[in-house]
Amino acid sequence: MSQEIELKLALGDSGPDALRRHPRLAGHTAHRAWLANTYYDTPSRALERARIALRIRRTPDGHLQTLKTAGSGQGGLHARGEWEWPIAGDALDLDGIRQHAPGVLSDADLAALVPRFTTDFTRERWDIVEADATIEVALDIGTIHAGDRHVPIRELELELKTGSPEALWRLAASLADEVALRPANASKAQRGAALQDGWTLPGDAAELRNATPRHHAEQAIAALDALGDSGEAEFLTHARHAFRSLAEDTRLTTAVRQPAGWLAEALDGPQWLTPRFGQHSLALLAALDAH
């Protein structure tokens, strides 16, 4: 098993083109590949409930089977267990799951696995050195399909290959100077499941009142993830309320309250996902970490 450490960022409409033009990527060769993926779960959603993702990926070089566990994640930064190995074709390799990740899935769950949804996207990848770290920058553009429903994929993943996770935040901050982006927590697997089953609010008003400052920020990120795919106004309202709760908490430092207040006000506008929104989002998370 390897541990995957990555920072996930959602991009606005102009984000992909702005990213390709960004000075941090100038002079670096982009590697491009088309990736088609089928995700699996049981009819009772056992993997979804355990926050486990199981997929078969079709690449130009063959088929890969990947199993990812929930791990931990906040503010777009994720650390989780990952097993990946080549397989012969489109059929699930159940024996490989037992061998590579013993005990992660029960025999009953393995026997009940069925396809749930698919993702198809083009990945553009750059390898960047940030101080003492090596980071893979991956831009994914495509679509998630669940039955007759679909939503676009327009996301950026900064994956740490060597070095300290702080390098991911530094690179994200430099990209946010010119790219419309925001931290995101929902994986493609979570988005596909929600596309089938529907998005739910990350917490009610009572939970927000009793939440920690970090939890407020996480609820705002989760609500914006849901808004991006559903378009439902209640998620925008929830995100705005979470940011305002931080801005109005006099126990917090100005470094937390100011960006939170700016983000809440920005959500009142029709085109809120801008480079400045990303800059304030990253500043808020950095201030919460230092609080």
Secondary structure as the mmCIF struct_conf table of DSSP 4:
data_model
#
loop_
_struct_conf.conf_type_id
_struct_conf.id
_struct_conf.beg_label_comp_id
_struct_conf.beg_label_asym_id
_struct_conf.beg_label_seq_id
_struct_conf.end_label_comp_id
_struct_conf.end_label_asym_id
_struct_conf.end_label_seq_id
STRN STRN1 SER A 2 LEU A 11
TURN_TY1_P TURN_TY1_P1 ASP A 13 SER A 14
HELX_RH_AL_P HELX_RH_AL_P1 GLY A 15 ARG A 21
HELX_RH_3T_P HELX_RH_3T_P1 PRO A 23 LEU A 25
TURN_TY1_P TURN_TY1_P2 ALA A 26 GLY A 27
HELX_LH_PP_P HELX_LH_PP_P1 HIS A 28 ALA A 30
STRN STRN2 HIS A 31 ASP A 41
TURN_TY1_P TURN_TY1_P3 PRO A 43 SER A 44
HELX_RH_AL_P HELX_RH_AL_P2 ALA A 46 ARG A 49
TURN_TY1_P TURN_TY1_P4 ALA A 50 ARG A 51
STRN STRN3 ALA A 53 THR A 59
TURN_TY1_P TURN_TY1_P5 PRO A 60 ASP A 61
STRN STRN4 GLY A 62 LYS A 68
STRN STRN5 SER A 72 GLN A 74
TURN_TY1_P TURN_TY1_P6 GLY A 75 GLY A 76
STRN STRN6 LEU A 77 ILE A 87
BEND BEND1 ALA A 88 ALA A 91
HELX_RH_AL_P HELX_RH_AL_P3 LEU A 94 HIS A 100
BEND BEND2 ALA A 101 ALA A 101
TURN_TY1_P TURN_TY1_P7 PRO A 102 VAL A 104
BEND BEND3 LEU A 105 LEU A 105
HELX_RH_AL_P HELX_RH_AL_P4 ASP A 107 ALA A 112
STRN STRN7 VAL A 114 GLU A 130
TURN_TY1_P TURN_TY1_P8 ALA A 131 ASP A 132
STRN STRN8 ALA A 133 ALA A 146
TURN_TY1_P TURN_TY1_P9 GLY A 147 ASP A 148
STRN STRN9 ARG A 149 THR A 162
BEND BEND4 GLY A 163 GLY A 163
TURN_TY1_P TURN_TY1_P10 PRO A 165 PRO A 165
HELX_RH_AL_P HELX_RH_AL_P5 GLU A 166 LEU A 175
TURN_TY1_P TURN_TY1_P11 ALA A 176 GLU A 178
BEND BEND5 VAL A 179 VAL A 179
STRN STRN10 LEU A 181 PRO A 183
HELX_RH_AL_P HELX_RH_AL_P6 LYS A 188 ASP A 197
BEND BEND6 PRO A 202 PRO A 202
HELX_RH_AL_P HELX_RH_AL_P7 ALA A 205 ARG A 209
TURN_TY1_P TURN_TY1_P12 ASN A 210 ASN A 210
HELX_RH_AL_P HELX_RH_AL_P8 PRO A 213 SER A 230
HELX_RH_AL_P HELX_RH_AL_P9 ALA A 233 ALA A 247
TURN_TY1_P TURN_TY1_P13 GLU A 248 GLU A 248
TURN_TY1_P TURN_TY1_P14 THR A 250 ARG A 251
BEND BEND7 LEU A 252 LEU A 252
HELX_RH_AL_P HELX_RH_AL_P10 THR A 254 ALA A 266
TURN_TY1_P TURN_TY1_P15 LEU A 267 ASP A 268
BEND BEND8 GLY A 269 GLN A 271
BEND BEND9 THR A 274 THR A 274
HELX_RH_AL_P HELX_RH_AL_P11 PRO A 275 ALA A 290
#
